Amino acid sequence: MNIPTPATQWGTDPEFFGPRHAAREALLFEVLRSAIAPPAEVLDAGSGSGSFAGKLVSAGYGVVGVDQSERFVAYAGERILGARFQRGDVTRLELPDGTFDAVVAGEVLEHLEDDARAAAEFFRVLRPGGWCLVSVPADPRLWDASDDWAGHRRRYSDAALRRLFEAQGFEVRRLFRWGFPFTRLYHRQVYLRMLRRKRDGGIVTRPLAGWRKLASKVVGLVLKGDRLFDGAPWGIGWVLLAHKPGTGQTT
């Protein structure tokens, strides 16, 4: 599908959400919980509107969220009680060494010019034995108009993503693809078309605006079916769980 891709302001609207976003966050939460339990201290790097931080707080984790958007930081701070949010650059975290038991970065690294520096910062702020959990888009061959619109700099191969973290001293414990078959079908048949319809002066503000809540819930339930196929080689994204060597909980 050929979608014009003018300059956009992706990620600037705190109301940006959707069933795919919810499905990915549910997956990340499950993987994190399998690695380390509450009340671990977690850095949500690129915390956005705070939706994932809210899940962590509800489960009993201690949470600090960092995001470069002042608007997102204010929005999340007003709505997510029990977490602390601050504006910052994930490639230059203004946080002490060895502060956190886990770092989570969902759909962040693909936006950065220097993803290696971000991975190095994640390693630095983790305590020995800590965990780093990330999700990123998979497979450069899947590049399409949504990547241009979102401001992605890259999609990752498994080898490139593994090297990125191992070069910083991490031990990669899990690396698998997610988002097949239903999320991939949703992306092609619904999401890309939705971008075309919802453009307003080149800016997509609320991709799901106008959808009935029931329809969104049904889509979300369908996307959960992808969990049966986690690890299949046709998913749209990668999930990586890496360990900082040292004393700590292991999977």
Buried (B, 14 or more C-beta within 10 A) or exposed (E): EEBEBEEBEBBEBBEBBBBBBBBBBBBBBEBBBEBBEBEBBBBBBBBBBBBBBBBBBEBEBBBBBBBBBEBBBEBBBEBBEEBEBBBBBBBEBEBEEBBBBBBBBBBBBBBBEEBBBBBBBBBBBBBEBBBBBBBBBBBEEBEBBBBBBBEBEBBBBBEBBBBBBEEBEBEBBBBBBBBBBBBBBBBBEBBBEBBEEBBEEEBBBBBBEEBEEEEBEEBBEBBBEBEEBBEBEEBBBBBBBBBBEEEBBEE
